[in-house]
Amino acid sequence: MKISKKASRVEPSVTLAASAKAQALKAAGSDVLSLTVGEPDFSTPKNIQEAAILSIKSGKASYYTGSTGLPELKQAVIERTKIDYGLTYEPKEVIITTGAKFALYALFQVLLDPDDEVIIPVPYWVSYGEQVKLADGVPIYVKALQENDYKITLAQLESVRTEKTQAIILNSPSNPTGTIYTKTELTEIGRWAVKHNIVIVSDDIYGKLVYNDHTFVPISSVSEEIRKQTIVINGVSKSYAMTGWRIGYALGQANIIAAMGNILSQTTSNPATASQYAALEALNGTQETVEKMRKAFEMRLNTIYPKITALPGFSVKKPQGAFYLFPNIQKTLQMCHYQNVDDFVNDLLEESQVAVVTGAGFGSPENIRLSYATNLDTLEEAVRRISDFIESKIKEH
């Protein structure tokens, strides 16, 4: 059967591919340590589980909701955003989606006509560019340098802006680098976007996962004119350990949200009803478990970071948020006589049973991504194996 040109152009997710390969080796009996997927290793908190169970037992979960989500869940998003951001939205400015990933997908379908351009800082989350292409848009990649803490500058943005530029994606804290933009930096970018009528797509999914006294500043909170230019993308997956529940949301101008609702009505319809009731409890209920998990991630980062920096040839900025390390291993590749990062990653998995993700899928072919959203014993053993692997390769030559 024929496959469309659009489908043929889409690259598979390198993170999911790496995770799948690790799982397959585990199933075959290998002692694989996986540092691939951005998924908290904690179970969903009990109060959230119980809310979902209650919705099932009461029969409420048996039925459709509106395609854009439960009204009470939209209100919970509004209240949580008011607490966290200091901003007030109306229900018509909120939409509930099947994960934050689909919120992004629907948004690009709404924003882009063929050949419209979206500026994407590099390194980037693996799905941004592919989703832009699925909407017939053109991703315009801008290299954020490690020496600039992986942040793009106003001069870089201006150098790629054209009449076709429709949007810019900001992900702070960032996947994969953990970088957080300051209020001053966000103000500059926000004013530039307002001046040129460029939509700011603000992916805030890691906003609650910030460490070592750093601060997350939502770009939407900088000023009212910038808020009106911004579509906020968020969800419950990372902060509440709810990746499997698939609940995301978007906030922004009512006409954009309404158009996204039309997309949902013809694609997913409503997100799973039981999941929506679980998310309602996540946002309205106690936030103590969020802080408990954040502290655990912070402890893991502070423990494992010095061990990663000590690996031969590794160069890595300490993340300020999210739960990834993104070392540049160009020197390591040279020391171990590898031509590319993909071969290094594949051999590390096959020979030492440690699964990491190639940086190539994030636009950075000299890097690898390691998730520290797993227990400390696994992290320390994985680093030991990586160290032994590198030393063995150096000795071979």
GUSELUM-437008 format. One record per residue (C-alpha): residue number from 1; chain; x, y, z. Coordinates in steps of 0.001 Angstrom, whole numbers. Layout:
<rs>
NUM, A, X, Y, Z
...
</rs>
This chain:
<rs>
1, A, 0, 0, 0
2, A, 1087, 3560, -715
3, A, 2295, 5768, 2156
4, A, 1757, 9517, 1912
5, A, 4690, 11836, 1320
6, A, 3873, 13626, 4586
7, A, 4030, 10421, 6623
8, A, 7222, 9375, 4862
9, A, 8938, 12630, 5861
10, A, 8251, 12230, 9580
11, A, 11118, 10887, 11682
12, A, 10272, 8506, 14556
13, A, 10913, 9674, 18120
14, A, 14475, 8767, 19111
15, A, 13514, 8657, 22790
16, A, 10710, 6173, 22255
17, A, 12870, 4129, 19885
18, A, 15677, 3938, 22450
19, A, 13228, 2991, 25175
20, A, 11656, 295, 23020
21, A, 15048, -1232, 22222
22, A, 15983, -1252, 25906
23, A, 12683, -2887, 26826
24, A, 13152, -5540, 24152
25, A, 16603, -6419, 25481
26, A, 15234, -6551, 29026
27, A, 12461, -8889, 27906
28, A, 15128, -11111, 26341
29, A, 16886, -11360, 29689
30, A, 19542, -8630, 29496
31, A, 20300, -6577, 32610
32, A, 19587, -3265, 30903
33, A, 19682, 17, 32801
34, A, 17515, 2504, 30920
35, A, 18112, 6262, 31165
36, A, 15981, 6995, 28119
37, A, 12397, 8099, 28650
38, A, 11409, 11297, 30457
39, A, 9102, 9544, 32866
40, A, 9110, 9849, 36659
41, A, 9729, 6518, 38349
42, A, 7170, 7344, 41042
43, A, 3662, 5911, 41035
44, A, 814, 8362, 40635
45, A, -69, 9675, 44130
46, A, -2808, 7717, 45940
47, A, -5281, 10578, 46173
48, A, -5185, 10948, 42389
49, A, -5604, 7221, 41833
50, A, -8572, 7166, 44203
51, A, -10281, 10041, 42403
52, A, -10088, 8092, 39150
53, A, -11386, 4926, 40804
54, A, -14298, 6865, 42298
55, A, -15196, 8271, 38883
56, A, -15283, 4721, 37520
57, A, -17325, 3272, 40392
58, A, -19807, 6145, 40308
59, A, -20327, 5702, 36577
60, A, -19100, 9207, 35689
61, A, -16158, 7812, 33740
62, A, -18437, 5795, 31478
63, A, -19402, 8714, 29281
64, A, -18029, 11290, 26875
65, A, -17257, 14740, 28108
66, A, -17154, 17737, 25811
67, A, -14326, 17320, 23306
68, A, -12428, 20198, 24924
69, A, -12651, 18737, 28428
70, A, -14638, 18758, 31650
71, A, -15746, 22271, 32669
72, A, -14619, 21621, 36239
73, A, -11182, 20511, 35029
74, A, -10854, 23684, 32971
75, A, -11704, 25634, 36104
76, A, -9059, 23688, 38042
77, A, -6501, 24614, 35371
78, A, -7542, 28257, 35719
79, A, -7191, 28176, 39506
80, A, -3840, 26353, 39452
81, A, -2504, 28794, 36833
82, A, -3669, 31732, 38943
83, A, -1796, 30331, 41956
84, A, 1365, 29389, 40043
85, A, 1543, 32186, 37461
86, A, -485, 34997, 38980
87, A, -2605, 35110, 35813
88, A, -6352, 34857, 35279
89, A, -7871, 33063, 32303
90, A, -11480, 32459, 31275
91, A, -12891, 28987, 30509
92, A, -13057, 29829, 26784
93, A, -9267, 30328, 26915
94, A, -8581, 26787, 28192
95, A, -8599, 23426, 26435
96, A, -7917, 19931, 27813
97, A, -6072, 17551, 25501
98, A, -4820, 13981, 25268
99, A, -1422, 14812, 26700
100, A, 563, 18020, 26242
101, A, 1995, 16512, 23057
102, A, -1402, 16587, 21375
103, A, -1967, 20144, 22579
104, A, 1124, 21080, 20572
105, A, -26, 19052, 17583
106, A, -3459, 20697, 17528
107, A, -1918, 24140, 17994
108, A, 379, 23789, 14994
109, A, -2545, 22553, 12906
110, A, -4352, 25762, 13840
111, A, -1458, 28211, 13462
112, A, 242, 27079, 10271
113, A, -506, 27258, 6589
114, A, 1805, 25540, 4086
115, A, 5375, 26893, 4269
116, A, 4767, 28995, 7380
117, A, 7871, 28996, 9568
118, A, 8370, 28188, 13249
119, A, 11614, 29092, 15029
120, A, 12890, 26227, 17173
121, A, 15934, 26618, 19443
122, A, 18478, 23791, 19270
123, A, 18735, 21505, 21252
124, A, 14999, 20838, 21044
125, A, 12491, 18259, 22181
126, A, 12370, 15642, 19456
127, A, 8730, 16189, 18412
128, A, 8689, 19938, 17808
129, A, 10053, 19943, 14283
130, A, 8154, 16835, 13214
131, A, 4853, 18279, 14427
132, A, 5525, 21504, 12545
133, A, 6129, 19438, 9399
134, A, 2909, 17496, 9982
135, A, 1115, 20854, 9828
136, A, 2865, 21608, 6502
137, A, 5036, 24186, 8225
138, A, 8793, 24653, 8070
139, A, 10929, 24302, 11225
140, A, 13682, 26926, 11384
141, A, 16388, 25725, 13749
142, A, 18555, 28158, 15720
143, A, 21626, 26734, 17478
144, A, 21810, 27658, 21164
145, A, 25416, 27271, 22254
146, A, 26590, 25437, 25366
147, A, 28791, 28424, 26316
148, A, 25618, 30548, 26357
149, A, 23858, 28047, 28637
150, A, 21949, 26734, 25619
151, A, 19970, 29970, 25284
152, A, 19208, 31714, 22016
153, A, 19837, 35431, 21666
154, A, 17749, 38212, 20196
155, A, 20328, 38672, 17438
156, A, 19952, 35014, 16455
157, A, 16171, 35313, 16355
158, A, 16293, 38419, 14231
159, A, 18732, 36787, 11814
160, A, 16200, 34053, 10910
161, A, 12972, 36046, 11057
162, A, 11127, 36329, 7764
163, A, 7667, 37330, 6598
164, A, 6719, 33663, 6932
165, A, 7671, 33438, 10630
166, A, 4507, 32577, 12530
167, A, 5736, 31256, 15863
168, A, 8649, 30573, 18174
169, A, 8816, 27662, 20612
170, A, 10205, 28251, 24096
171, A, 10734, 25329, 26463
172, A, 11956, 26528, 29855
173, A, 13001, 24491, 31810
174, A, 14274, 22741, 28721
175, A, 14194, 19171, 27545
176, A, 16979, 18110, 27001
177, A, 19312, 20669, 28657
178, A, 17458, 21727, 31822
179, A, 18149, 25393, 31001
180, A, 15877, 28098, 32425
181, A, 15527, 31547, 30863
182, A, 15625, 34554, 33200
183, A, 12884, 37173, 33377
184, A, 15145, 39666, 31595
185, A, 15821, 37248, 28747
186, A, 12142, 36360, 28442
187, A, 11170, 40026, 28413
188, A, 13474, 40677, 25462
189, A, 12171, 37684, 23520
190, A, 8570, 38477, 24409
191, A, 8801, 42100, 23275
192, A, 10453, 40996, 20035
193, A, 7616, 38520, 19391
194, A, 4954, 41142, 20143
195, A, 6643, 43683, 17867
196, A, 6644, 41253, 14945
197, A, 3318, 39542, 15761
198, A, 4965, 36165, 16272
199, A, 3124, 33630, 18426
200, A, 5051, 32416, 21472
201, A, 4473, 28702, 22076
202, A, 5518, 28307, 25694
203, A, 6026, 24663, 26664
204, A, 5944, 24864, 30466
205, A, 5635, 21130, 31191
206, A, 8703, 21138, 33506
207, A, 7828, 24374, 35306
208, A, 7467, 22715, 38719
209, A, 10702, 20731, 38419
210, A, 13303, 23365, 39285
211, A, 16330, 22815, 41528
212, A, 18988, 24404, 43700
213, A, 17217, 27739, 44285
214, A, 16662, 28482, 40600
215, A, 13340, 30032, 39621
216, A, 10910, 29261, 36819
217, A, 9459, 32413, 35269
218, A, 6587, 31817, 32803
219, A, 6988, 34124, 29815
220, A, 3218, 34647, 29914
221, A, 3596, 36329, 33314
222, A, 6089, 38975, 32157
223, A, 3492, 41437, 30837
224, A, -95, 41527, 29626
225, A, 895, 42187, 26012
226, A, 3253, 39201, 26081
227, A, 571, 37024, 27717
228, A, -1795, 37824, 24835
229, A, 910, 36767, 22373
230, A, 1531, 33444, 24170
231, A, -75, 30025, 24050
232, A, 835, 28115, 27218
233, A, 1242, 24339, 26897
234, A, 1238, 22303, 30091
235, A, -13, 19080, 31644
236, A, 85, 16763, 34620
237, A, 2465, 14094, 33297
238, A, 5809, 15203, 34725
239, A, 4977, 17055, 37942
240, A, 2331, 14616, 39178
241, A, 3858, 11339, 37861
242, A, 919, 10859, 35499
243, A, 2560, 10103, 32144
244, A, 207, 7194, 31452
245, A, -2952, 9196, 32130
246, A, -2405, 11419, 29063
247, A, -3800, 14755, 30187
248, A, -2419, 18031, 28885
249, A, -3869, 21486, 28426
250, A, -3364, 24779, 26661
251, A, -4214, 28347, 27611
252, A, -4378, 31302, 25264
253, A, -6527, 33602, 23182
254, A, -10078, 32345, 22792
255, A, -10084, 32195, 18982
256, A, -6990, 29957, 18941
257, A, -8398, 27716, 21670
258, A, -11738, 27433, 19840
259, A, -9970, 26424, 16630
260, A, -7977, 23817, 18547
261, A, -11299, 22541, 19883
262, A, -12473, 21998, 16307
263, A, -9362, 19924, 15649
264, A, -10041, 17826, 18754
265, A, -13684, 17312, 17787
266, A, -12544, 15632, 14572
267, A, -9564, 13711, 15970
268, A, -9416, 12528, 19582
269, A, -12750, 13858, 20900
270, A, -12391, 14174, 24674
271, A, -9426, 12816, 26650
272, A, -10270, 9720, 28713
273, A, -12914, 10756, 31236
274, A, -11384, 8853, 34170
275, A, -8056, 10525, 33448
276, A, -9730, 13930, 33544
277, A, -11138, 13238, 37002
278, A, -7679, 12115, 38111
279, A, -6191, 15363, 36771
280, A, -8896, 17336, 38562
281, A, -7705, 15890, 41871
282, A, -4062, 16451, 40921
283, A, -4623, 20175, 40376
284, A, -7104, 20751, 43206
285, A, -5679, 18379, 45801
286, A, -2610, 18463, 48007
287, A, 594, 19565, 46305
288, A, 2842, 17937, 48921
289, A, 3681, 14966, 46677
290, A, 4793, 17341, 43910
291, A, 7357, 18896, 46227
292, A, 8422, 15492, 47559
293, A, 9170, 14264, 44032
294, A, 10908, 17533, 43125
295, A, 13241, 17159, 46102
296, A, 14020, 13572, 45098
297, A, 14973, 14675, 41573
298, A, 17108, 17473, 43026
299, A, 18969, 15024, 45263
300, A, 19596, 12686, 42332
301, A, 20893, 15542, 40196
302, A, 23255, 16799, 42871
303, A, 24542, 13276, 43508
304, A, 24997, 12147, 39931
305, A, 26156, 15367, 38264
306, A, 29750, 15284, 39647
307, A, 30053, 11646, 38572
308, A, 28917, 12499, 35029
309, A, 31345, 15429, 34753
310, A, 34175, 13091, 35798
311, A, 33606, 10739, 32869
312, A, 36458, 10967, 30331
313, A, 35739, 13608, 27703
314, A, 32298, 14558, 29023
315, A, 31363, 18263, 29073
316, A, 28018, 19111, 30649
317, A, 26247, 22161, 32043
318, A, 24478, 21487, 35318
319, A, 20724, 21501, 34644
320, A, 18545, 24008, 36480
321, A, 15310, 22090, 35930
322, A, 13550, 19144, 34211
323, A, 15279, 15758, 34786
324, A, 17882, 15299, 32084
325, A, 21630, 15614, 31653
326, A, 22854, 16475, 28159
327, A, 26618, 16042, 28013
328, A, 28666, 16923, 24956
329, A, 30771, 13813, 24302
330, A, 32715, 14915, 21224
331, A, 36030, 14444, 23039
332, A, 34907, 11055, 24290
333, A, 34067, 9974, 20760
334, A, 37555, 10958, 19647
335, A, 39211, 9189, 22583
336, A, 37220, 6024, 21861
337, A, 37670, 6303, 18072
338, A, 33966, 6633, 17255
339, A, 32871, 8465, 14121
340, A, 29436, 9403, 15453
341, A, 27328, 9453, 18581
342, A, 24833, 6880, 17297
343, A, 27474, 4145, 17130
344, A, 28653, 5025, 20640
345, A, 25081, 4807, 21985
346, A, 24401, 1510, 20228
347, A, 27604, -128, 21491
348, A, 27016, 1175, 25012
349, A, 23662, -594, 25012
350, A, 24829, -3799, 23349
351, A, 28068, -4211, 25295
352, A, 27370, -2584, 28674
353, A, 23564, -2711, 28848
354, A, 23109, 1021, 29451
355, A, 20444, 2736, 27356
356, A, 20798, 6463, 26685
357, A, 19428, 8619, 23856
358, A, 21452, 9963, 20975
359, A, 21622, 13741, 20830
360, A, 21130, 13633, 17071
361, A, 17366, 13502, 17537
362, A, 17568, 16723, 19549
363, A, 19582, 18488, 16848
364, A, 22874, 17983, 18713
365, A, 24859, 15086, 17235
366, A, 27758, 15602, 19669
367, A, 25588, 14970, 22740
368, A, 23725, 12224, 24512
369, A, 20718, 12587, 26808
370, A, 20467, 10771, 30122
371, A, 17317, 10898, 32228
372, A, 17760, 10946, 35996
373, A, 14066, 10230, 36559
374, A, 15016, 6861, 38005
375, A, 16357, 5613, 41317
376, A, 19811, 6548, 42554
377, A, 21153, 2983, 42622
378, A, 20348, 2587, 38934
379, A, 21931, 5946, 38113
380, A, 25158, 5194, 39973
381, A, 25494, 1732, 38449
382, A, 24796, 3157, 34987
383, A, 27556, 5750, 35402
384, A, 29971, 3053, 36574
385, A, 29187, 976, 33481
386, A, 29586, 3991, 31184
387, A, 32961, 4721, 32770
388, A, 34109, 1113, 32317
389, A, 32857, 1117, 28719
390, A, 34810, 4272, 27863
391, A, 37987, 3004, 29518
392, A, 37735, -298, 27649
393, A, 37394, 1502, 24329
394, A, 40367, 3749, 25061
395, A, 42498, 695, 25893
396, A, 41489, -1014, 22639
397, A, 43342, 1707, 20791
</rs>
